[in-house]
Amino acid sequence: MFRQVCSRLCPGEESRVGTRTVYVGRRPASETDAYIAAKFCDNRIVSSKYTVWNFIPKNLFEQFRRIANFYFLIIFLVQAIVDTPTSPVTSGLPLFFVITVTAIKQGYEDWLRHRADNEVNKSTVYIIENSKRVKKESEKIKVGDIVEVRDDETFPCDLILLSSSCGDGTCTVTTASLDGESNFKTYFAVRETSGLCSVEAMDSLSATIECEQPQPDLYKFVGRMNIHTNQEVKARSLGPENLLLKGATLKNTKQIYGVAVYTGMETKMALNYQGKSQKRSAVEKSINAFLIVYLSILVSKASICTTLKYVWQSNPANDEPWYNEKTRKEKESFKILKIFTDFLSFMVLFNFIIPVSMYVTVEMQKFLGSFFISWDKEMYDEEIKEGALVNTSDLNEELGQVEYVFTDKTGTLTENSMEFIECCIDGYKYKEAGDGLTETDGPTGMYGKASKDREELFLRALCLCHTVQMKEECQTDGPIAPSESKCSYISSSPDEIALVTGAKKYGFTYMGTENDFMRVKNQQNEMEVYQLLHVLNFDPVRRRMSVLVRTHTGKIFLFCKGADSSVFHRVARDEVERIKVHVEQNALDGYRTLCVAYKELSQEEYEKMNRQLEEAKIALQDREEKLARVFDDIEDGMHLLGATAVEDRLQEQAAETIEALHAAGMKVWVLTGDKMETAKSTCYACRLFQNTTELLELTTKNVEECERKEDRLQELLLEYHRKLVQEAPKLKGVKRSWTGNQDYGLIIDGSTLSLILNSNYSSSHYKNIFLQICQKCTAVLCCRMAPLQKAQIVKMVKNSKGNPITLSVGDGANDVSMILEAHVGIGIKGKEGRQAARNSDYAVPKFKHLKKLLLGHGHLYYVRIAHLVQYFFYKNLCFILPQFLYQFFCGFSQQPLYDAAYLTMYNICFTSLPILAYSLLEQHISIETLIANPKLYMRISDNAMLQWLPFLYWTALGAFEGLVFFFGVYFLFQNPSLEGNGQVFGNWSFGTIVFTTLVFTVTLKLALDTRYWTWMNHLVIWGSLAFYVIFSIFWGGIIWPFLRQQRMYFVFSHMLTSVSVWLAIILLIFISLYPEILLIVLRNFKRAGQKRKMCTTTGGSESTRSTVRPLLLRTFSDESNVL
């Protein structure tokens, strides 16, 4: 008693052991048991990040954790503290704009989350207290409360089902809002509580629930219910089939009662709000590298100017003019401190070389650009009435850099729509014929067919060994198989529906389960009833499932179905030989195969196994391991009945998609749990393997040819390595080139892969050899893969030399691990639930949509954002280089060349919108051409547009144009005769002319680069130039009386009155853009010559296919510049 009280007073101990105790109705289970309420969280859902009180400090803290924002904050503080040449407004206003825009965006998103939270938290629920229905707000539910939920209502928290209005204690639920699965699921109440259907009866329940601490996995739950009746305690196991999840909706059930076990932020739905690990794109890494270069340039400029300033001032004549003699304080000031202050002043003067607004523009481009994927009508599927889904917009450009594609087979390459084709019973193959089975062939040298009893036993096994449910058609809105009397079969496994439907065609019809009794109608239309004793559920490790049933005569049978590798070693060898040849042939034909076995148990054996099962089921610690051991004992010593063959048709355009990915230079690997023969047949069907492909095998069959498997595996690895790597001709770009003219394909199974990846087996040398072999193959097939092995394969390639960009695509829960591991994860909205789609970065309805997603959208996204990044650095170098050159002509006095308003608005207003519109709308090549010519994808591979060579080109271009701007204006306006009164232009006029030339040049440069013109491009490009002119006139001629300084008074208006200025600006713009115009003209002449030559050689028939190539450098485009 003392121990119980102490355990309840110390919830920390409970957390340490990983369980919690819930008192049903929040009252003691027995009169002698003391009840001390444990401290659990309330039922409030808080998905928001901020409150009214902490929004400003918390948001500022998060934003200034970014290096760029923190850098500009330091610059602003330096301007505010140190006597710098520019006003703090010049850096403070852009920083304020960036911070404000981001804060508004995040604040609005958080406000929406607050509103959604309030809708949920303030919703009305009914709980049972003191034999009464009490109305409360959802947020006031506490752990242990008994909650009433009615039809079409959403569960307010995670509940253990106690009873329902259905007589068998079941209820129907849809979890579409949680995992996207549209078909209804059945949940079960514990037998002892299923009859408590009234408020009074429910309030009289005395029970406790012991369960695990909150876990995010939607499909796992371990617990037990201790029911107190007449001084007796009954323990009943609880699993995921008893747990009603918050967010799911009750369907076709009048009402249920459930006890709250997890509330608020401890519900599984809330725990799944936690985001996936952050993935960084190659573009982001390039931006960081370029920033380091430009920071180095900034520091170098500041250091050069600081040094030259003191060298120049070392001459007394240049120190200070006679009218500005230094004060005694300045002469006696600390020399090093003065040097440091000057260095900071130059840093402030040149700090605009770092593009402050680039991060905001990149974020907006990614966010807005992601809608084009969702809006793409060609990626909409009429069957499921859904289109593509973008779960993260941070990786849009990564879709254009994929080098390795890892794909699942079933449900991804195939339809996952199963059709029963044939079966094999005792070695005899049967196919459908009329209303029964027709024998087609038998074992070699034997004729006849299996006995009638064996045929019927096999069909009964198909009707009984499954988890299929019978539902009225109105209760289903997902994948179904029609049955008689307006009923349908529903199941999470399409295989099971195919087998039950196949058995029905042969005369045995599954009629449903009621109160643990399964009903089967046989070939004589007689109803057979079997008591369902236990279901040994399928799991990926065992790769089989079984049921224990009792016949009306009292006999107890175990029926089992599963993969041949998991069943053959549990039956007699002579039985295997009769079936194995048919299984292998079916696999070669591309069919999915399952083996069916059975055994009869005596009452004593059953009681022993039942006792072991019940003990394992109510265990709170290591329940799965204990159940696995019991299952292993039960499923031993069976008799093999036969095997089934189910066809899973290839998805539409799956083969064409894989061919396009290959042509684009991507390596495609198939990772599947299917047997080798079936997977190999599918790979040939989808053209992953060609007829000319030489297959290399690293399978259990090959390895076990030698007594020591490790030695044989080493021999094979060295042999293949010598053949593919050592003896192959050396080719550049080994990641995208294959061995000579011969295509090689590799096949490996899970057990062999375990030997290679096992660190205890050998050094990493053999792992590297295996990886080199894989990289030399055109395609790789990994069969018999466990989910963890799929992730290991992806990780191995991802971390290999060169860090290639990887993409994983799958449709089921067993694909989630590899989807999360890859750089880009694609989920298929398939028939195995939506776990893959929920955990992916992008989700598409069908595998064929991958073609447009990568070759079309991915290509364009990469080109757009790469150009955006290069353009930002280029235009800021053009902007700040004249400022640097000007210091050589003003005695390094830190005099700014541009007005503070121009410094502030250059990146924010004058040049930001054109590049944003370009990065959203540009199509340098039409998307149809990109899809029709997959090889264009290779031109931008390996981050081609953000490599150092293009970066140096853009930097050189910016330096050239900056020199033209400054020295062009300097030399053109040295002549005093430019103005009628003989005056020369002053400092601010000089800077304004340079700035005007700069703004027009960088904007027109973007116009030259634009290949795809829309009204939006015209609006922002010409609108930005017009806005600059209007603002300059307004700034210098209207609002000057309200300013303390009038240095820009009518400067711009006066500049426009000079014809010389107009001509000089036009001339300098032309000189700056002349190299690019010349390159475009030369490219067009070259392309025209190629077209004429092609017409001559083809007899005048000009190819309609576009000859453009994607851009490595935007100025070296083959595309004509048509405005």
N, C-alpha and C positions, 0 to 999 in steps of 0.2 A: 504494500500500500504506500509506504514511504517512497519507494522507488518510482511508483507511478506519479505521485504528486511532484516529485523532484523533476521528472522528465517533462511534465507539463509546465512547470515553472521555468524551465530552461529550453526555450525553443532553439537555441544555438546548437544544442546537442542533437536535436531532431534534424537540423539541417546537415549536420556532419554525417549522420548515418544515412541520409538520403531519403527518409520517409516522413510522412506527416499523418497525424490521426485526426479524423473528422468525425464529430459527433452529430449524427443525423437529427435534425430538429434543434440542434444546439442545446441538448440536454443530456444528462448522464444516461448511459445505456442500461444501468441497473440502479436500484435504490441504494445499494451499498457502495456504489462507485462515486467518488467525489468528482465534480465537474469544475474544472478551472479553464476558462475560455482562453484558448491560444491566440496569440497575436498574429493574425493574417491581414493582408492588405484588403482595403475595401474594394468595391466593384467599379470604381471610377476608372474610365479609360482616359489616359493622357498621352495623346500622340503628338502634342505640340512640344516645341522646344523652349518657347519663351513665355513669360508673363508680362503684364503691363509694367511691373517694377524692374524686371531684369533684362528687358529687351535691349535697351541701349547699351549698357555695359557688356552684356554677354555677346551681343552681335558685333560690337566693335572689337572685342577681344578675339573673336573667331576670325574676323576679317583681317586684323593686323597680324595674325599668325602667318599669313601669306607673305612671302619674302618681298614681292614687288610692292605691296601696300605698305609694309613696314619700312622699306627703303624710302618711299616718297614721304612717309611721315617724318623720317629723320631729316630729309631735305627741307621739309616745311619748318621743322623746329630750328634747323640751322639758319634759315632765312629770318625766322622770328627773333632769334637771339643775337646772331652775328650781323654786322653791317654788311649786307650782301648787295650786289648790284641790281638785283631784281626784287620786286615786292613779294612778300609771302603769298600774295594772292595768286601769283602765276603758277605755283605748284599746289597751293592749298585748295584753289577752286577746282582744278581737275580731280584732285584726290577726293574732295568733298563730293563731286559729281559721281565718281565711281563708287564710293562708299554708300552714298545715298541711294543710287539706283539699285545696288545689290541689297541694301537694307530694305528698301521698299518691296522688292521682289520676294525676299525671304519673309518679310513681315506679312505680306499678303498671303503667301502660302501658309504661314503659321496661323493666320486668322481663319482661313478655311478649315484648318485642322481643329482649331478651337470650336468652330461652329459645328463641325461634324461630331466632335466629342460631346458637346452639349446635347445634340439630338439623341445620342445613344444614352448618355448618363441620365437624362431627364425623362426617358421613356417610362411608361407605366408597366409594372409587373405585379403579380399576385403571389404572395407567399402564405404558407400555412403556419399559423400561430395560435396555440390554445384552441384547436379545433375550429378555427375560423379562417376565412379567406381575407387577408389583409392587403390593401392596396398600397404600394410603395413605389418610389422612384428606383430605377435600376441601380443607381450608384449606391443605394443603401443596402443592397443584398450583402450578406455576410456568409462566410464559409460555414456550412452546416445547415443553412436555411433550406427548407423544402419549397421548391418553386413550381408553380403551375404554368404550363405553356399550352396554348391552344393552336388549332390548325392555322397554318400560314404565318405563324409568329416566329420570330427569330429568337434563338436561345440567348438569354442575357449574360450567361457565364458558362463555364464548363460544368456540366451536370452529369451525375451518375443516374441513369434511368432506373426509377423504382417501379413504376407501373404505367400502364397506358389504357386507353379506352378499348383497345383491341383485347380480345379475350386471351390471346396467347402471350401477352406481355411484350409485344413488339411495336415498333413505330417506324414510320417511313420518313426519311430525312433527305434533303438535298444539300450537298456541301459545295455547290457551284461557286459561292462567294469565297470559299476558302481555297479549294484546289482546282476549280474549274470543271470538275466532273459533273456532267449534266444528268447522268442516270441516278435514280433514287437508290438510296441505301437503306438496309434494314438494321435496326439496332434492337438489342434485347435487354430485358429486365431480368434480374435474378429471380429464380423460380419462387422463392419464399416471399418475395415482395410484389410479384406480378399481380396478385389478386387484391391488393389494397387500392381500390379504385375510388374510395370516398374520402372526404376531408377528415372525418372522424377516424376511419381506419388508418389513414396515413399518419395522423397525429399520435396514434397509439404505438407506432413503430419504435422499437428500442434497438438501435444498432450503431455500430461504429465502422468507419471505413479507414483502413490503413493503405496508403498509396505512396507512390514516389513523389518526390518534390517536382515542381513544375519543370517541364521539358518542352522545347519548341517543336519536337517531332510530332507532326499531326497524326501519324499512323502507329504510334507506340504508346502504350499505357499499361502499367503494372500496378495492381492493387488487389485487395481482398476486403470483403464485407463480413463483419462479425455480427450475426443476428442473435439477440438474446430472447429466448422463449422458454418459460417455465424452468428457470434455473439452468438452462442448457444453452450453450453457445455453438452456433453453426457457422463455420467459415466457408465462404463461397468466393471463388476467384473472380476477379474483374479484369477485363481487357479492353482494347480499343473498341470492341463491339458493344460495350456498355456505356461508353463515354460520349455524351452529346456535346459537341464543340460550340463555343460561342461563335456567332456569325452564321451557323448553319440554320436551316429553316425546316420546321415541322410540316410535313405534307401528308394529306389523306389520312390523318389521325385526328380524332376529335380533340383529345387532350392527353397530356402526360404529366406525371409528377416526377421530379428529379431533385436530387440533393446537390447543392453547390459544393464542389471540391476545389476548384480554382477560380478566383475572382480577379477582376480588374487587370492589372498589368502582369498578373501571373497566369492568365489564360494562354492557351496555346496560340491563339490568334494574335494576341499582343506580343508574345515572345517572338513571333515570326515577323514583327515589324522591323527587327534589327536587320540592318542592311548587310549585304554581302561585302566581302573584302574589296577594297578599292582597287580597281584596275587602272593602270596608267598606259596611255597610248604612246606609240613611238613619236607622234607629233609633239606631245607634251615634253618628252625627253629632249627632243631637238630644240624646242623653245628654251628650255633651261640651259642647254649648251650654248645657244646663240646669245642668251642673256649674259652669260659669263664672258663671252668675247666682247660684247658691247660695254659691259662694266669695265673690262680691261681697257678698252678704247677710252672710256670716260676718265678713268684714273690716269691714263697716259696723257691725255689732253690737259687735264688739270695740273699734272706734274710738270709738263713741258712749259705751260704758261707761267706757272709759279717760278720755275727756274729762270726762264728768260726774263721775267719781270725784274728779278733781282740782278741779273747780269746787265740788263739795260740800265737799271738805276745805279749800278756801280759807277757809272760816269756821272760826276756831279752835275754836269750840264743837263742831264736827262732826268735827274732825281725828281725835282718839282719845279714848276715855272715860278718866276720871281714874285708873281702875284698870289701864289698859294704856298708860301713857305711853311714848312712843317713846324708845328708847335713843339715846345720843349717836351711836353708829355709824349708826343709821338716819337721824338728823337730818343727819349730815354726808355721807351717801351721795350719789353722783352723780345729779342729778335726772333727766337724760335716760335714763340706764341704768335707773333705777327706772320711768320711764314705759314704756320698751320692755319691761321685765319684766312690768309689769302688762298691757300689750297682749298679750303672749304668753300670760299666764295666762287672760285672757278668751278668747283664741282656743282654748285648750285646753278651757275651760268650755263653749264653744258648738260645738266641732268635730263634735259628733254630728249636726249638721244635714246633713253630708255622709254619705250612706248607705254605710257601709263594706262591708256584706254584699251590696249590690246586684249587684256584678260577679259574685260567686260564684253568686248566685241566677239571674242572667241566663244564665251559662254552663251551669248545671245545667238550666235550662228549655230552652235550645236543644238541648243534648245529648239529654236525655230525650224532648223533643218530637219530635225527628227520627225516633224509632222508630215513631211513629204513621203516618208515610208508608210506611215499609218494611213495616209490619204490615197495611196497607190491602188487604183481599182483593179489593176492586173494582178495584184497580190491578195485579192479578195476571193474567198472560196464560197461558192453557193451552197455546198453541201452542209457546212457547219455554220454558215451565215456569219462568218468572221473574216477579218483581214489581218494584216501584219500588226504586231504590237511591239512598241519600243519601251523596254523597261529601264534603259539607261541611255542617255544621249551623249555620254562622254566618249564613246568608242565609235562614233559614226565613221571617222576617217580610217579607223583600223580595218573596216570592212574592205578597204581598197589595198590592203597590204598582206593579205593572208597567203601563207606559203604551204601550210599543212591543214588538211581538212580531215577530221576524225568523225566518222559517222557510225551510228548504230544501224542495224539491219532491219529488224522487225518493227514495223510501224513507222520507220523512217524512209528506208528504200522501198519497203513493201507497204501494202495497204493496211495490214493488220486486220484484214477482213477475211476470216477463215472459212473454207469450204471443205467439208468432209469428202475425200476422194476415194479412199479404199482402206482396207484393213487386212491384217494377217492374223489368222487364228490357228495355233498349233502348227505353223509352217505353211498353211494354205492361204493363198491370197484371194480375197473376195472383193467384188465390186457391186455397186448397186444395180439391181435388175428387178423392176416391178416392185412387189411388196416384200421381197425378202432378199436373202444373200445368195449370190451366184458364185460358185467356185470357179476360178479361172486357171489356176495352176497350183502345183503343190511341190513338195520337196523332190529333189532330183531322184529319178528312178522310182517314184511312188505315184500312185494315182488314187483318187478319191477325195474326200473332204473330211473336215473335223466332225466329230460327233455332234448330234443335236444338242446334247446337254452342254458341251463346251461352247457352242455358238451362243446359246441362251445365257450362259454364265458370263460370257464376254460382254454381251449387250447389256445385261443387268449391271455389270461393273461400270459401263459408260453412263448408265442412268443414275447410278448411286454415288459414284466417286467424283463429286464436284461441289461447287458452292453456288450453283445457278439458282435463281429465284424465279417463281412464277408471279407475274404481276399483270393486273388489268392494263390494257393499252393506254388508258387515260393516266396511268401512274408513271408512265415512262416518257421521257423526252430526250433520251440519249440513244446510243447504239442498241438495237433490239433485234431479236429474231422472232418472227411471228409464229404462233402456235395455234392450237385449236381453240374454239369457243372464245374468241376475242381476248386471248391471253398471250403474253409474250415472255420469252426467256430474257433475263437480264443478268449480267455478270461483269465483274471487273476484268475477266479474261475472255477474249474472243475465242480462244481455243476451246474453252469449256462449252460455249454456246454451239460451236461447230460440232463437237462430239455428241452433245445431247440431241441436237437437230439431226445428226446422222443416224443415231440410234433410233430415232422416231421414224425415219424413212424405212428402217428395217423391221419395224413392227413393235418396238419397245418405246413407249412414250412416258416421259417423266411428267407427272401430274402435279408436282409441288410438294411442299412440306408444311405440315400443320401440327403444332404441339410435339415437335421432335419425331414425327412419324412421316416417312417418305412414301409417296404413293407412285407406283409404276403400273401402267397398263401394258400387258404382254400381248403377244401376237394373237392370242385367242380372245382379246378384248376383256380379259379378266383383270381385276384390280388386285395388285400385290402390295402389301403394306409392310414396311420395314421400319423398325425403331432405330433412329439415329442415336448412337451411343456417344461417339466422339468424332470430331473432325481434326485430323492432323494437318494443319494448314501448310500450303506451299511456301517455301522460302528459297531464295537464290542459292543458298549453300547446299541444302539437301537436293534441290531441283526435282522434287516430287511432292505429292500430297496423297493422303490416305483418309479413308473413313472406316469406322467400326460400326456395323449394323447387326441387328438381331432380326431373324426371320420370324414368321408367325409360328413356326414349329419350335422356336427356341434356339436354333443354331446361330452361332456368332461368326461373322465373316469380317475379314479385313480386306478391303479393296484398295489398290494402290495404282497410281499412274504417274509417270515421270520420264525424264530423259533416259535413254538407253544406258548412258554411263553411270547413272545413279541407281538403276534397277538390275542390270545384268549380274552384278557381283552379289546380289542378294537372292538369287534363284539358282537352281541346279544348272550345271554346265551343259548337259545334253539338251535342256530346254532352250538355252541360249542359241545353240547351233542351229536349231530349226527356225528361229525367228531372225537371227542376225543378218542373213543374206537378204531378206526382204527389207529390213530397216536400212541397210546400206544402199540398196537399189533405190528406195524411195528418196533417200537423202541426195543421191546423185541426180535424181529427177527434179530436185529442188523443193521437195515437200518437207513440211515440218513433221517430225515423227515423235510419238509418245509410246512407251511400252506400258502394258497393263498386266498387273499381277494380283494374286490373291492368296489368302491362307485362311484356314478355318481354325478357330480357337475353342478350346474347351472352356467350361464355366470357370474352372480353377485358374486357368491361364488368364482369362479375362479379368477375374477379380484381382489377381495380382497386378496386372497392368493398369487396371482402373485405379487401384490404390496408389500406384506410382504416379499416374497422370494427375490425380487430384492433389497429391503432395506437391508436385512440380508446379501446378497451376496456381496454387495459393502462396507460393514462395514470393517474397518481395525482393529478395536479393538474388541476382543471377538466374532469374526465371527462365530466360531464353536458353541459357546453357543447360539447365536441368531438363527442360522440355526436349531439347535436342538429343540428350542422352537417352531419355525414355523413348522418343520416336525411333531412335536407332535400334533399340532392343526390340520394339514392337514390329518394325518393318524388316525383320530378318527371317530367313528361312521361308520365303514365299515361293509360290509356283507361278511361272510365267504363262499367261493366257495368250497374249498376242501383242500386236502393235497397230497403231493407227497412222494414217497418212493424211495430213491436212494441207491444203494449198493456200499459200499466202501470196496473192498476186502482187506483181511489181507495180509500184506507183506510176502513174502517168508521167511521162517525160523524165523518169529517173535516169534512164540510160543517157538521154541527150544531155541532161544536166551534168552528169559525171564526165562525159566527153568534153563538154565546154570547160569544166574546171581543169581537166588535164591540159586542154589547149591553152588555158590561161597560165599554165606553169605551176599549178598547185599539185601537190602530192595528196592523193586521197587514200586514207586508211579506213578499213571497215573493222570495227570492234564489236563483236557480237558474242552472245552466250550460246548460240546454236552450234550444232555439231559441224565438223569440218566439211563433210560432203554437201550438206544443205547450203552452207554459207558459200562454198566454192561455186556451186551451181548458180546461186543468186548473183555472184560477182561476174560470172560469164554473161548472165542475162542482162545485167545493167552495164556491161562493157567495161567494167573495171579491169578485168582480164581479157585480153584479146587472144585469138587463136594462135598468134605468133609469140605470145608471152611465154617465156620459159619460167616454170614455177619451181621455186626452191622451198623445201619443207623442213621445218623444225618442229616436229610433232612427236607425241609420245610413241607413236608407232615406229618412227625412224630412230628415236633415241634408244628405245628398248631393244634394238637389234644387238646391242652389246650388253654384257653382264653389268658393267659399270656405266650407268647412264651419264655420269659426269664426263667420263673420258670420251664417250661417243659424241656428246654435245660439243665438246671442245674440238674434236675432229671436224665435225660439220661446220662449226663457226669458222675455223681456219681455212677449210676448203672453200667455203662461199666467199670469205674475205679475199682469198687469193684470186678467185675467179672474177669478182666484181670490182675490187679495189686495186689490188697490186698489179694485175695484168691488164687492167683497163687503161685506155689512152687518157692522158692528163687533159682535162677540159676545164676551161674557166667557168666559174659559176657553178660549182659542183652541186649546189643545192637544187638547181633547176635543170641540170643536164643529167642524162642517163648514160649508161655504159654503151658506147659505140652506137651501132644501129640495132642492137638487140635489146628488147624490153624484158625486164626480169620482174617477177612477182614473188613475194615472200608469204608463206603461210606458217603461222605459229599458233600453238594452242596454249591454254592457260597454265597447264602443269609445266610445260617446257619454259614458259616465260618466268615462272616462279624460280626455276633453277638458275636462270640467267640473272634475275634481279636479287636473288638471295645473297646477302652480303657474306654469309658464312660459307658460301660455296666456293667463291674464287675472288680474286682481286677485281677492281673495276676495269681491268684491261679487257676482259671478255665482254663486259657490258658495252665498252666503247667500240669493240669490234662489231658487236651486234648492231649498234646504232649506225655505224658506217655502212654495214650491209643494207640496212633499212633505207638509208638515205640514197643509196644507189639504185633502189628498186623503183619502178614506175608506180607500183601499188603494193600495199601490204594488207593481208587479211589476218586478223587476230580472232580466233574462235575459242569457244569455251571460256570466255572471259568473265570473271567476277567483276562487280562494279568497281571495287577498289583497284583491280588490275587495269581497268580502263583509265582511271585517273593516273596511275603510275606510268602508263605508256605516254600519255599526254605530257606529264611532267618531265619525263626523260627527254622527249623531243624539244620541249619548250626551253629546257636548260642546256641544250646541246650547244656546240660551237656556233657562234653567229646569232644565237637567240632568235630563231625563226618565229614568225607570228603564227600562232596556232588557232584553229577554230574547231569547236566540237558541236555536233548536232545530234540530237536525240529526242525521243518522245516519251520516255518512261522514267519512273523513279530510279531505276538502275543506271540511268544516264546522267543523273544530277551531278555525281562526283566529277565526271570528266568535263561537264559543262562549266562547273565552277573553276576547274583547274586551268582551262584554256584561256588564252588572251581574250577571245570572243566566244560567248556561249549562245547557241541558237537552239531554241526549243520548238519542237513540232507539236502543234495542237492536235494530238492524236487521240486514240481510243483507249490509251492506258492511263487516263487521268491527265492532270495538268501540272504535275510536279515539275516536269522538265521546263514547261513554259513559264512557270512561276519563278524558277531559279535562274532563268536565262537572262541574257542581255537583250536579246531580240527573240520574238516568237513569230513563226510563219505557219500558215495552214498546211502547206505541203512542201516536200523536199524540192520540187521543181522551182519553187519561188526563191530558192537559194541562188539560182543563176542570176536573176535580175538584182537581187539584193547585193551580191558581190560585184558582178561585172558592170552593172549599171549604177546603182546608188553608191556602192562603195568606191568605185572609180571616181565618180564626180565629187563625192564628199572629200576624198583625199586631195584632189586637184584644187578644189575651192579653198580648203583650209590651209593647204601648203602655200598657195598664192597669197592668202590673207597674211600669214605669218611673215613671209619674205617681204611683202609690200609694206607692212608696218615698220620693219627695221629699215627698209630702203628709204621710205619717206621721212623718217625721223633723222636719218643720217644726212639727207638733203637739207633738212631743216636746220641742223645744228652745226654743220661744217662751215657755212658762212659766218656764223657767230664766232667760231674758233679762229677763222682767218682774219676776222675783223680786229682781233686783239693785237695782231702784228702791226696794225695801222693806228692803234690808239694808245700805244705805250703800255700795253697789258694792264690797262686801268680798270678792267672788268666792266667796261661800258657795254651795255646790251645793244645789239643791232636792231632788234625788233621792239615794238611797243609791248607793254605788259598785256594788253588785251589780245594781241596776236599770239603771244606766248601761251596765253591761257586757253584760247579757243581753237588753236590749230588742230589738235587731236580730238577735241570734243565735238566741234561743230563743222569746221571747214572741210575735213577730209575723212570723217568717220562713216557717214552714211553711204557714200559710193562703194566703199570696199565691203560694207556689210551686205548691201544689195547684190554685189558681185558674188560674194561667197555663198549666197542663198540661191541665186538664179542661174549662174553661169553654166553653160553646156558647151565646152570647147569642142566636143564631139557629141552628136546626138546620141541619146540613150539607146535608140534602136541599133545604131551602128556599133556601139560598144558591146551590145549583147550578141550581135551577128558576127563580130570579130573578136573572139575571146583573147587573141594574142595581144590586143591592145593593152590588156591588163598587165602584161609583163613589162610594158614600158615604164610603168610607175612603181614597179616592185622595189623592194629593198629601200623604201623611203627615198626614192630617187630625187624627188623635188626638194627635199630638205637635207641633202648631203652637203658636204663642205664645198664642193665645186660650185653648185648653184648658189649657195650662200655667198661665196666669194664673188660670184658674178654680180649678184644683186648689190653687194657692198661696193664693188668697183663702180657699178652704174650709179649708185647714190653719191659716191665720191666725185665721179666725173661731173654729174649734174650740179653738185654743190659748188665745184670749182667754176663751172660755167656761169652759174647765177652770180657769184660774188665778183669774179674778175671781169665777167662780161659787163656788168653794171659799172664796175670801177673804171674800166678803160673807156667805155662809151661816154661816160659823163664827166670825164676830166676836162673836156673842152668847154670853156666858159661861154662860148657863143651859142650854147643850146638854148639859153633863155634870152629874151629880147633885151633885158636890162644888164646883161653881162654877168649875172650872178650864177654861181654854181649851186647845185642841190645840196641841202644840208644833211646832217646826220640822219634825221628821221625820214626825210624824203628818200635818201639812199636805201635805208633799211626797208622802207615800204615798197620800193620798186623791186628789191630782191625778194621780198615776201610775196608780192603779187605774182612775180614770175614763178616762184616756187609753187604756190597753190595751183596755178593754172597748169603747170607742167605735170605735177604728180597726178592731178585729176585727169588730164588728157592722156597720160600714160595708161591709166586704168581703162580709159575709153578705147585706146588702141588694143589693149589686151582682151577686151570684151568680144566674144564671138556670138553670144546669144542675147540679142537685144529685146527688151520688153519695155512697156511703158514705165515700169518702175525704175529701170536703169536710166532711162532718159530723164525722168523726174529728179532722181537724186543726184545725177552727175551735173546736169545743167542747172538744176535748182541750187546745188551747193555753190557753184560758181556765182550765180546771181545773188545768193545770200551773202557771199563774201563782199561783193561790190556794194550791195545795199548797206550792209553793216558798216563798211569802211566809211561810206559817205555819211551815214547816220552818226557814227562815232566821232568823226572829225568835224562835222559841221553843225550838229544839232545839240548834242548833250554836253558839249564842252563847257558851257557856262556853269554846269553843276559839278565840275571836277576841280580839284585843287591845282592840278597841273594841266596846262594847255599846250603841251608839246606837239600834239597831233592836230592842232587847230588848222582845219582846212588843208592839211597836207595831202590827203588822198584826192580831194577835189581839184587842188592846184596841179597835182601830178597829171590828172586826166586832161587838163587843158593843153598839155604839151604834146605836139605831134611826135616829137623826138622820143618821148617816153613810150608812146604807143608802138612806134616802129621798133624801139629797142626791146620791148617786152616780147613782141611777135618774133623778132629775130632770135632772141635767146631761147624762146620755147622751141623754135624750129631746130636750132643747133643742139639743144639738149635731147630732143627726140629723134634727131636725124639718124643716129646709128641704128635705132630700132626700126625706123621706117625703111632704111636701106636694107636691113636684113629681111624684112617682110617682102619687099619688092623682089629681092634675089630669090627668096624661097618660092614666090609665086611664079617667077620665070622658070625656075627649075622644075616645078610641078607641071607647068604648062608644057614644057619640053618632054617630060616623061609621058604625059597624056598623048601628045602627038605621036611619039614613038610607039606607044602601045596601040594606038589606032592604026598605025602603019603596019605593024607586025600582025595584027588581028584582022586585017582587011577592012578597017574602018569601023568595026564594031567596038564601040567604047564601053569599057566596063562601067557598070552603074555603081559598083561598090566604092565607097569612099576610100581615098588613098591617104587620108590624114593620119598622122600618128600622134599619140598623146605627148604632152609637153614634158621634157626634162627640165628645160628652162622656158619660162613663158614666152620669152622673146624669140626662141628658136622654133616657133610653131610653123607647121606646114599649112595651117588654116589661113585663109584669106581674112582680112579684117573688113568685113562688110558692116557698115553702121546702119 
